[in-house]
């Protein structure tokens, strides 16, 4: 138990308590109230509670069904091919080339989410990310500073910048929505189209009680970039680190990819059969969970695990600590060992929450895993790699768990193209 300014905070590492809190269906544990200046960045699904959250979740869930994701595979492969071609030009058929893969994977995941969210308008989508990237430092400053009631209305230089960036993002999205609703459907539906199916503007025949407003669609589009690109980039970055440190697993994964896919672009069926790649990605998610800390808040007095927790207490769930607990993972819990997941996630442990758990589990987890498998498979087809001597291992928690000093990797092009 500790205090964060005037808020009591209960830090929880017990696996059963964390599971019960994440599995809450009664709304006893909600997302903590945010500084209003933080909410400017986005007010999408994760920020909602109660019936408003249930309605939004029900509308968004079909967009992330496997059949919908399967149709997005061409967008994934186009973005991954661009990454491979860029790396080939960087290596220029030289023996060794150093690349900061953290920056490279952010470029990749922004391209993927831009294509899958906005289709042929993906270049406009990238502009949104660039504006949001300018917003992140202002977001973190607001998050860690004490908020004085009413301060968001004071026209300070930083406040003006926050609202200016937000207005530019909304203006781009308004234009995209207008263009999509007026255009004839001539291409595969993207995430924006799927959202517009459930807006009053997009379909005048739907029930007004079960549809999104244009502002709702805008907030979800803003969320795509925050959740969609940062999580996948973090997963791929730590996977490159882990496979560089353990070249035996890098070779095992490469053999599997070449056996199933050869040098062809991986298909949806091939991705589903990449067992070793899946084991590796799950082990990376265990050691470096993107959301290493999750928070909840008690709106009212609550009893759980024999404890009575008063209203107004913030619960800090240390997911990263749970993922490294020898009680659940054995004496080698700190070591990279994908064999833990040889029989699947369900039989590995009941203390594995990289994408959360329960009713609020991340909607985009399948999206992230398909993207990561596609990206990793194509890298393994074309390159071997190891850590640069300049690499410093220093994980730091931000929006996700990120390497503090980047990840310089030495790429070695394989003689198979």
QUILIN-V272901 format. One record per helix or strand. SS is the DSSP state (h for helix, s for strand). FROM is the first residue (numbers start at 1). LEN is the number of residues. If there is no record, write none. Layout:
# QUILIN-V272901
SS|FROM|LEN  SS|FROM|LEN
This chain:
# QUILIN-V272901
s|2|3  s|7|6  h|15|8  s|29|2  h|36|4  h|45|3  h|50|15  h|66|6  h|73|19  s|97|4  h|101|44  h|151|3  h|157|26  h|191|6  s|199|1  h|208|3  s|212|1  h|214|32  h|247|15  h|268|5  h|275|13  s|293|6  s|302|3  s|307|3  s|314|5  h|319|5  h|326|4  h|338|4  h|358|3  h|365|18  s|383|5  s|395|3  s|401|3  s|408|6
